[in-house]
């Protein structure tokens, strides 16, 4: 059941991040899920030492969703830098 929650939370986080970064038209549901799950890993990596937060998308909470969205935004910002040379 944890993997299903990770896919759902990853998809929502990736979708929210793509809306914030104006990339919604160029991403499908599969890429939203992938960006959200990778964003969750990045968010946990960033928030762990800085804020002392340990979250998991396998146990849904608002904090884990927020950390995943922030991590996905960071990931999409890096992708924008690589593709276009600037963050939009």
C-alpha positions, 0 to 999 in steps of 0.5 A: 500500500505504501508504493501506491501512496508514494505514486499518488503523492508524487503525482500531486507534488509533481503536478503542483510543482509543474504549475508553479514553474509554468511547465504544466503543458509540457509534462504528462502524468508519468513525468509528474509522478517521476518529478514528484518522487525525485522531488521528494527525495531532494526535499528530504535531503534538503530539509533533513539537515536544515530543519530536522524534518524526516518525512516519507511519502509512504506515510502521507502527511501535509508536511511530506507533501510540502517537502515533496513539492519544494523538492520538485520545484528545485528539480524543475528549476535545475532542469530549466537552468540546463535546458534554457540557461535560466529559471523561469 
